[in-house]
Amino acid sequence: MELEQVISQRRSIRKYQDKPVEREKINACLEAARLAPSACNSQPWHFVVFDDPQVKDAFCKEAFSGVYAMTKWAAAAPVIIAVVSDAGNFTSRIGNFFRRTEFYLLDQGISCEHLVLRAQDLGLGTCWIGWLNGEKAAKFLHLPKGKKVEHLIAMGYPAENPAPRPRQTLEEIVSYNKYK
Ligand SMILES: Cc1cc2nc3c(=O)[nH]c(=O)nc-3n(C[C@H](O)[C@H](O)[C@H](O)COP(=O)(O)O)c2cc1C
């Protein structure tokens, strides 16, 4: 698929076919994530793939509990990827301090967008999930201190074809040579 098509056809998918995703395809998506750039090349990410239905269900029960129950739909996705962050390497943390930013979050965003675009390329649907119980998810995974489940990616063969969500126009978001 052409990159332009991959980008324009991707949607957040919240309904999935009851069909497992081949490990080769999951790994191809993770390989795309692995190749992403990151500040000071710190690669501040780890991906935990839940594709065993029983383990996935147990994880989802924790991650989508309480006020996060509205994300329960995602438990029906054949694959859930938990994206675990750390705060980046020493150099990138110095960068955070001076720039007053969190480079590791930018880095994760880039790598996960690589992942979802490769998934689209392979005929898979995905949805980013930020609305989860991070504490319970971390406890489930026995994460060491300082590590966090920043967000999840649901993945599977799509069972819906949503219309594109609205976007701002280029005129609204771009200016050349000055700010607005
Ligand atoms: C960082 C991030 C977190 C998101 N969290 C959720 C979520 O918790 N639940 C959900 O249903 N969609 C979530 N989404 C999907 C957005 O709602 C979706 O990308 C947006 O509405 C645009 O729709 P589209 O992806 O189909 O173009 C998230 C997207 C991003 C990038």
The ligand as a MOL file (V3000), in Angstrom:
LIG
                    3D

  0  0  0     0  0            999 V3000
M  V30 BEGIN CTAB
M  V30 COUNTS 31 33 0 0 0
M  V30 BEGIN ATOM
M  V30 1 C -2.8620 9.2680 22.6580 0
M  V30 2 C -4.2290 8.7940 22.2390 0
M  V30 3 C -5.0990 8.2690 23.1960 0
M  V30 4 C -6.3480 7.7840 22.8080 0
M  V30 5 N -7.1440 7.1820 23.7610 0
M  V30 6 C -8.3320 6.6490 23.3770 0
M  V30 7 C -9.1310 5.9510 24.3380 0
M  V30 8 O -8.7910 5.8080 25.5020 0
M  V30 9 N -10.3200 5.4110 23.9170 0
M  V30 10 C -10.7370 5.5200 22.6090 0
M  V30 11 O -11.8090 4.9950 22.2900 0
M  V30 12 N -10.0000 6.1790 21.6790 0
M  V30 13 C -8.8070 6.7350 22.0270 0
M  V30 14 N -8.0160 7.3790 21.0930 0
M  V30 15 C -8.4640 7.4670 19.6890 0
M  V30 16 C -8.9430 8.8690 19.3300 0
M  V30 17 O -10.2060 9.0710 19.8790 0
M  V30 18 C -8.9840 8.9920 17.7870 0
M  V30 19 O -7.6690 8.8610 17.2850 0
M  V30 20 C -9.5510 10.3360 17.3070 0
M  V30 21 O -10.9080 10.4630 17.6900 0
M  V30 22 C -9.4640 10.4760 15.7790 0
M  V30 23 O -10.1140 9.3930 15.1420 0
M  V30 24 P -9.3420 8.4630 14.1190 0
M  V30 25 O -8.2070 7.8100 14.8730 0
M  V30 26 O -10.3530 7.4390 13.6460 0
M  V30 27 O -8.8310 9.3180 13.0070 0
M  V30 28 C -6.7710 7.8770 21.4440 0
M  V30 29 C -5.8910 8.4170 20.4990 0
M  V30 30 C -4.6430 8.8570 20.8810 0
M  V30 31 C -3.6990 9.3930 19.8190 0
M  V30 END ATOM
M  V30 BEGIN BOND
M  V30 1 1 1 2
M  V30 2 1 2 3
M  V30 3 2 2 30
M  V30 4 2 3 4
M  V30 5 1 4 5
M  V30 6 1 4 28
M  V30 7 2 5 6
M  V30 8 1 6 7
M  V30 9 1 6 13
M  V30 10 2 7 8
M  V30 11 1 7 9
M  V30 12 1 9 10
M  V30 13 2 10 11
M  V30 14 1 10 12
M  V30 15 2 12 13
M  V30 16 1 13 14
M  V30 17 1 14 15
M  V30 18 1 14 28
M  V30 19 1 15 16
M  V30 20 1 16 17
M  V30 21 1 16 18
M  V30 22 1 18 19
M  V30 23 1 18 20
M  V30 24 1 20 21
M  V30 25 1 20 22
M  V30 26 1 22 23
M  V30 27 1 23 24
M  V30 28 2 24 25
M  V30 29 1 24 26
M  V30 30 1 24 27
M  V30 31 2 28 29
M  V30 32 1 29 30
M  V30 33 1 30 31
M  V30 END BOND
M  V30 END CTAB
M  END
